[in-house]
Each structure stands twice: as structure tokens, then as C-alpha cells.
Amino acid sequence: MAMQKYSVFSLIKNAFKGHKDWEVAWKDPTPKAEYDVIIIGGGGHGLATAYYLAKEHNITKVAIIEKGWIGGGNVGRNTTIIRSNYMHDENGLFSEFGMDLWRNMSLDLNFNVMFSPRGIINLAHSDAQMNAYSRRGNSMRLNGIDAVLLNREEVKKIIPMADFSENVRFPIFGGLMQPSAGTARHDAVAWGYARQADSMGVDIIQNCEVTGFDVSNGKILGIRTSKGEIKAKKIGLCVAGSTNVLAEKLNMTLPIETHLLQACVSEPIKPILDNVVTFGAGHFYCSQSDKGEMVMGGDLDGYNSYAQRGNLPTLQHVLTEGIAMFPFLSKLKMLRTWGGIMDMSMDGSPIIDKTHIEGLYLNCGWCYGGFKATPASGWTFAHTIAQDKPHKLNEGYSLNRFSTGHLIDEKGLGTKTWIS
């Protein structure tokens, strides 16, 4: 669907009318009685799955069932970082495939998602950490992923505003850089996928809560919702931190926990930081938005929660780490904070797989990396649903790996890398 074009005069005229004549970006249909595929969850992963089902597999009788509104969940509550700097093959190859999708996403969706390959630097604060980064960087390069090991002076040239003083508590020894990593506009990603999925025949059903499932003889038959019962041949669960809520309705116990992750932005300032930078002595990461805000995130709150809000002690801890890395942050006022609910798997890697219920598929456990995985997750989940078997890229993300012991214990999955 081509983007609607407006002249300057039509834009001004519409503004005086209270924006009453804007065409909707996607329709608001009444649910049909039956679909070939239902995707539960209208976040980035759910929208991408529906889009790739239509684009790659010609399956268009699809419904996205969203409890809230498009863009109201984690897809609009993240820090927009995109990267593939992983050590293990399963995560590295999967995420680098996703990087290729990110590079072409604006053209593919005919919508500017503002992908910005500005580079990400993981700071190192000891010789041991530099050795660990060297190992990870070599593994990345063996998988065709760009990686550059930087010494102290090279890092200083890129981010001179960091604390390079001699008596600092966490001296900077160097860092590992992925030059092609970066950021994208999170809500634009949601809107782009939603527009294109809608234009290909996908029904986007908002404000529709799933209240139960219809399962008979080990096979999924449909769902019960606040808007009535809907039949389907196949159903994909793609609801991030709410996965366990739906799993309980299916009498399933999953190897994931739900935790809260907070982030914040400062008041806008003049351009100072070109890259994404992570603090290697803790869990803090920072970039600068196009509006000049310093976008900052940290580690989880230490308790299980389904609330999309955080608490002050965790935010204080995060910002303390930020000031240790960039002292100038202490002079800035915080503009706003927010929280998102993360489904944390037991080995830090996601699950994209079939389940023991015929026709039911699972996409969850994304931990800290849900946004950056949006296109690769959607592409492989669509393949898994359409072909009724995992793609080679997500074979390692099986549900049964937690019972067989084939875990993917990726130390580089979050932005934290412990100092040995």
C-alpha cells in the first residue's frame, strides 16, 4: 500500500478541520468467525509474523489479536537498539539475518523506520574483560558479523566525554565495537508492519482480550475473546511479558519469568554522542535520540511483575552507573521514565517453536533483546507456523532444550558482561 500523499495546502486545511479527514493507516475490522492463522499479540513480533506470513507464504487469512492498541506494549517501550554482537552461533547467525532485514526494512515496508547504523561500543574495564571481548569479536567475525576491538586511545577518540581519568573506579581499558549496529524508530516499525500487513489482507483486531482457548484431542481449534469466539487452524502466541498469563489458560508451565525493565530519557541537549555505548562494569547503556534526548536503560527490577511501571531505587542505580561512565549526565534533568515487561528465559535466549498442542506455536523469552529481533523473529516464526517446522535459523530456540540440557548460555545477550 503506497503512502498517501498530501500537498502543503491539504495539510493546513486538514489541521483547521481538527484532522477529521485523515485516512486510517490500517482498518479496524470486526473479527471473522474463522481464520487460517491467528497471531495473539500485536507488538512488533506479532505484526512482523503476520506480515511475513502474507509476504513469504501467501497466507493472508490472518488475524492479529491485540489486548490493547498497536504500539502500546513493548514495541513502544524500549530503547531502540539494534545489534548482532553475539558469541554463540545460534544467536549470532539469527541476529545477523535480522540485521539484513533491518537494512532493507524502510524500502520493504514503504515506510521510514529511521534505521540508523551508528555503531555500538561495549566498554571494557579490565584486561580480563578485554580478553572476553576479543573472544566474542573473533566469534562474530567467523560468522560474518563486523567486529572491531578498540584500545583505550581509540575509544577515547570516539567518546572523549567518557571518564578517562586515572583514579576513576572503573577505568576504561578499551571496548568491542560493532560498527553496523545502531537504532531505529520503534513506533515507526510497528506502524510500518501494521500498514503493510493490513494492505495484504491481515485483520488487526485491537482492544480484544483472549480469555480462553478451544482445545480438543490435543489440537487447537480456536480462541475465546472479549469480542466472541474465533476459530483457527493455527495459533501463534507472541505476547512478550504476558506469555505465562496465556500459558496458564492452556495448562502449560514455561521456563520463563516476567520482570520489569525500566528506561528513561533526559532533557534534549546538543549532539554529543554518535554511537550506542554500554557500561561494561554493570548494566547501563546510552544513546542520543534525533531530538537530542539521552536515551538510557539498565537492568531489571529484582522482582516478578506485570506492571508497566518501575520504582525509584532501580532508576537511581541505573543513573549512578551512567554517571560513572559519562559524568556530564549528572547535570541533566530527566524528562520521563517508563517500564516494559520482559519474559526472561532461563538461559537468556528466546523460544520459537511448536508446542505439544497441534497447531499451537510459541514465540517468547526475548529477555533484553526483543526489539532488535523484531524482523528475524517475525520471519522465522512465520516460517515455523506456515511449514509446521522450525527454520534452520531458529532450530536452536527449541522449547525442549530446557529439558534436554542443550541451553544457549549467551553471556553477551544483554549489555552486561561481568568483569572476571
C-alpha positions in Angstrom: 0.0 0.0 0.0 1.6 3.3 -1.1 1.8 6.1 1.4 -0.9 8.7 1.0 0.4 12.0 -0.4 -0.7 15.4 0.8 0.1 18.8 -0.5 1.0 21.6 1.9 -2.4 23.2 1.4 -4.2 20.0 2.1 -2.2 19.5 5.3 -3.1 23.0 6.5 -6.7 22.6 5.6 -6.9 19.3 7.4 -5.3 20.9 10.5 -8.1 23.5 10.7 -10.7 20.8 10.4 -9.3 19.0 13.5 -7.7 16.3 11.4 -11.1 14.8 10.7 -10.2 13.8 7.1 -7.1 11.7 7.6 -7.3 8.2 6.1 -6.7 5.4 8.6 -3.4 3.7 8.4 -5.0 0.3 8.9 -8.6 -0.8 9.2 -10.5 -1.6 12.4 -12.4 -4.7 11.3 -14.9 -6.9 13.1 -13.4 -10.3 13.8 -14.4 -13.0 11.3 -15.7 -16.3 12.5 -12.6 -18.2 11.4 -9.1 -17.7 10.2 -6.3 -19.8 8.8 -3.9 -18.3 11.4 -4.4 -16.2 14.5 -1.4 -14.3 16.0 -2.1 -13.3 19.6 -0.1 -10.2 20.3 0.0 -7.0 18.2 3.5 -5.9 19.1 6.5 -5.8 16.8 7.0 -9.6 16.7 3.3 -10.3 16.1 2.9 -7.7 13.4 6.1 -8.9 11.7 4.9 -12.5 11.8 1.6 -11.7 10.2 3.3 -9.6 7.5 5.8 -12.4 6.6 3.0 -15.0 6.6 1.4 -12.9 3.9 4.5 -11.9 2.0 6.6 -15.0 2.2 4.0 -17.7 2.4 0.9 -16.2 0.8 -1.2 -16.8 3.9 -3.4 -13.8 4.2 -6.5 -15.1 6.1 -4.7 -14.0 9.3 -5.9 -12.1 12.4 -3.7 -10.2 14.9 -5.5 -10.2 18.2 -4.2 -7.4 20.5 -5.5 -6.7 24.0 -4.6 -3.1 23.8 -3.7 -0.9 20.9 -0.9 -1.2 18.3 2.3 0.3 19.7 1.1 0.3 23.3 3.2 -2.6 24.5 6.9 -3.3 24.5 7.4 -2.3 20.9 6.8 1.3 22.1 8.6 0.8 25.4 12.2 0.0 24.5 15.5 1.9 23.9 15.5 1.1 20.1 18.9 -0.6 20.0 19.7 -3.0 17.1 22.7 -5.2 17.1 24.0 -8.7 16.4 27.1 -8.8 18.6 26.7 -12.4 19.9 29.3 -15.1 20.5 27.3 -18.3 20.1 26.4 -19.3 16.5 22.6 -19.7 17.2 22.3 -16.1 18.4 24.9 -14.6 16.0 23.5 -16.0 12.8 19.9 -15.4 13.7 20.6 -11.7 14.7 22.8 -11.0 11.6 20.0 -12.3 9.4 17.8 -9.8 11.2 20.3 -7.1 10.5 19.9 -7.7 6.8 16.2 -7.3 7.2 16.7 -4.1 9.2 18.9 -2.6 6.4 16.1 -3.0 3.9 13.1 -2.5 6.1 12.2 1.0 5.1 12.1 0.1 1.4 10.4 -3.2 2.1 7.6 -1.6 4.1 7.5 1.6 2.2 7.7 3.4 5.5 10.7 5.2 7.0 11.7 3.3 10.2 14.6 5.6 10.6 17.2 2.8 10.8 20.5 4.4 11.9 23.6 2.2 11.8 25.6 4.4 14.2 27.6 1.6 15.8 27.6 0.2 19.3 30.6 0.1 21.7 30.7 -2.3 24.7 33.2 -0.7 27.1 35.8 -2.9 28.9 37.2 -2.1 32.3 39.8 -4.8 32.9 42.3 -7.0 31.0 40.1 -10.0 31.6 37.2 -8.2 30.0 39.3 -7.2 27.0 40.2 -10.9 26.6 36.5 -11.9 26.8 35.6 -9.2 24.2 38.5 -10.5 21.9 37.0 -14.0 22.0 33.5 -12.7 21.3 34.7 -10.4 18.5 36.6 -13.3 16.8 33.4 -15.5 17.0 31.4 -12.7 15.5 33.8 -12.3 12.6 33.8 -16.0 11.9 30.0 -15.7 11.5 30.4 -12.8 9.1 29.5 -10.1 11.7 31.5 -6.9 11.8 33.5 -6.5 15.0 36.4 -4.2 15.9 38.4 -4.5 19.2 39.3 -1.0 20.3 42.1 0.0 22.7 41.8 2.8 25.2 43.0 5.6 22.9 40.7 4.5 20.1 37.7 4.6 22.4 38.8 8.0 23.7 38.8 9.4 20.2 35.2 8.2 19.6 33.7 9.2 23.0 36.0 11.7 24.6 33.3 12.8 27.0 33.6 9.5 28.9 35.6 9.3 32.2 39.2 8.5 31.2 40.7 10.0 34.4 43.4 7.9 36.2 41.8 7.5 39.5 38.3 6.5 38.3 36.7 3.5 39.9 36.1 1.8 36.6 38.9 2.6 34.2 38.3 2.2 30.5 40.7 -0.3 29.0 39.1 -0.4 25.6 36.0 -1.9 24.0 34.3 -4.0 21.4 32.6 -2.2 18.6 30.0 -3.4 16.0 30.1 -0.5 13.5 26.9 -1.6 11.7 24.7 -1.8 14.8 22.5 1.1 15.7 19.0 2.2 16.4 15.6 2.6 14.7 12.3 4.4 15.5 10.3 1.8 17.5 6.8 3.2 16.8 7.6 3.6 13.1 8.5 -0.1 13.0 5.1 -1.0 14.4 3.2 1.3 12.1 5.1 0.1 9.0 4.4 -3.5 9.7 0.8 -2.8 10.6 0.1 -0.8 7.4 1.6 -3.4 5.1 0.0 -6.4 6.9 -3.3 -4.6 6.7 -2.9 -3.9 3.0 -2.2 -7.6 2.3 -5.5 -8.7 3.9 -4.5 -9.3 7.5 -7.2 -8.3 10.1 -5.8 -6.2 13.0 -8.2 -6.6 15.9 -7.4 -4.1 18.7 -8.8 -3.9 22.2 -9.6 -7.6 22.1 -8.6 -9.7 25.1 -8.1 -13.5 24.8 -10.0 -15.1 27.7 -9.5 -18.8 26.8 -8.7 -21.5 24.2 -10.6 -24.2 22.5 -8.5 -27.4 22.5 -9.8 -30.8 21.7 -7.9 -34.1 21.5 -4.6 -32.3 21.7 -5.4 -29.9 18.8 -6.1 -26.2 18.9 -9.4 -25.2 17.4 -9.8 -21.6 18.3 -9.8 -18.9 21.0 -12.4 -17.2 23.2 -12.1 -13.4 23.4 -13.9 -10.3 24.7 -15.3 -10.0 21.2 -16.5 -13.6 20.9 -15.2 -17.0 19.8 -12.9 -17.2 16.8 -11.9 -20.4 15.1 -8.5 -21.0 13.6 -6.4 -23.8 12.2 -3.2 -22.5 13.7 -2.5 -20.1 16.6 0.8 -18.3 17.4 1.4 -16.9 20.9 3.5 -13.7 20.6 2.7 -11.6 23.7 6.1 -10.9 25.3 5.8 -10.5 29.1 2.2 -11.8 29.2 3.2 -15.2 27.8 2.7 -17.0 31.2 -0.8 -15.5 31.6 -1.9 -17.2 28.4 0.1 -20.3 29.1 -1.8 -20.9 32.3 -5.0 -20.9 30.3 -3.5 -23.8 28.4 -2.2 -25.6 31.5 1.3 -25.0 30.2 4.3 -24.3 32.5 7.1 -22.5 30.6 10.7 -21.9 31.6 10.3 -18.1 31.7 9.7 -15.4 34.3 8.2 -11.9 33.8 10.2 -9.0 35.1 10.1 -5.2 34.7 12.7 -3.3 32.7 13.0 0.4 33.1 14.4 3.1 30.8 14.5 6.9 30.8 15.4 9.9 28.7 16.9 13.2 29.6 16.1 16.7 28.5 17.4 17.4 25.0 20.9 18.7 24.5 23.1 19.5 21.5 24.5 16.4 19.6 27.3 14.9 21.6 27.0 11.1 21.3 27.1 9.5 17.9 27.1 5.8 19.0 25.3 3.5 21.4 27.6 2.9 24.4 27.3 0.3 27.1 28.9 0.3 30.5 30.9 -2.9 31.0 31.0 -2.8 34.8 27.3 -3.0 35.2 24.1 -2.9 33.1 23.7 0.6 31.6 23.5 1.7 28.0 23.1 5.1 26.4 22.4 6.7 23.0 21.2 10.1 21.8 17.9 10.5 20.0 17.4 12.6 16.9 15.7 15.1 19.2 18.8 15.4 21.4 17.5 13.3 24.4 19.9 11.0 26.1 18.1 7.6 26.0 19.2 5.4 28.9 18.4 1.9 30.1 19.6 -0.6 32.7 18.9 -3.9 34.4 15.7 -5.5 35.6 13.9 -4.7 38.8 14.5 -7.6 41.1 11.1 -9.0 41.4 8.4 -10.6 39.2 5.8 -8.1 37.9 3.3 -7.4 35.2 3.2 -3.7 35.8 4.4 -1.4 33.1 6.0 1.0 35.6 9.1 0.9 37.7 10.4 2.1 41.0 12.9 4.8 42.0 15.7 2.7 43.6 16.3 0.8 40.3 16.3 4.1 38.4 18.8 5.6 40.8 21.1 2.6 40.4 20.9 2.8 36.6 21.7 6.5 36.6 24.6 6.0 39.1 26.2 3.7 36.6 25.5 6.2 33.8 27.3 9.0 35.7 30.2 6.7 36.3 30.6 6.3 32.6 29.5 9.8 31.4 30.0 12.3 34.3 28.2 15.0 32.2 24.9 13.2 32.7 24.8 14.4 36.3 24.0 17.9 35.0 20.9 16.8 33.1 17.3 16.7 34.1 15.3 13.6 33.5 12.4 14.2 31.1 10.4 10.9 31.5 10.8 7.3 32.6 8.8 4.2 31.6 8.8 0.4 32.1 8.1 -2.7 30.0 7.5 -6.3 31.0 10.1 -8.8 29.9 9.7 -12.6 29.6 13.1 -13.8 30.8 14.1 -17.3 29.7 16.3 -19.4 31.9 19.3 -19.3 29.6 18.9 -15.8 28.3 17.9 -16.9 24.7 14.4 -16.9 23.1 12.0 -19.7 22.3 10.5 -20.0 18.8 8.9 -23.4 18.4 6.0 -25.7 18.0 4.3 -26.9 21.2 2.8 -30.3 22.3 -0.6 -29.0 21.2 -1.1 -29.5 17.5 -1.5 -26.1 15.7 -0.2 -24.1 18.6 3.2 -22.2 18.3 5.2 -20.3 20.8 7.4 -17.1 20.4 8.7 -15.8 23.8 11.7 -15.4 26.1 13.3 -12.5 24.4 14.8 -11.0 27.6 16.6 -7.7 26.9 16.7 -8.2 23.1 13.1 -8.2 21.9 13.0 -5.0 19.7 16.2 -5.7 17.7 14.9 -9.2 17.0 11.6 -8.0 15.5 12.2 -8.8 11.8 14.1 -12.0 12.3 11.6 -13.2 14.9 8.7 -12.5 12.7 10.3 -14.1 9.6 11.3 -17.3 11.3 8.0 -17.6 13.4 6.0 -17.2 10.1 8.1 -20.0 8.6 7.6 -22.2 11.6 3.8 -21.7 11.5 3.5 -22.0 7.7 5.7 -25.0 7.3 4.9 -26.6 10.7 8.6 -26.9 11.5 11.3 -24.5 12.6 13.6 -22.8 10.1 17.3 -23.6 10.4 17.8 -20.2 12.0 15.5 -20.9 14.9 16.2 -24.7 15.4 18.3 -23.9 18.4 15.5 -21.9 20.0 13.5 -25.1 20.8 11.3 -25.4 23.8 12.6 -28.8 24.8 16.2 -27.6 25.2 15.5 -26.8 28.8 14.7 -30.5 29.5 17.5 -31.9 27.3 20.2 -29.6 28.5 21.0 -28.0 25.2 21.0 -24.5 26.6 22.3 -21.4 24.8 24.0 -19.6 27.6 24.9 -16.4 25.9 26.9 -14.1 28.2 26.7 -11.3 25.6 22.9 -11.4 25.2 22.3 -8.5 27.5 24.5 -5.4 27.5 26.2 -6.7 30.7 29.4 -8.6 30.6 30.8 -9.4 34.1 34.3 -8.4 34.9 36.3 -11.5 35.8 
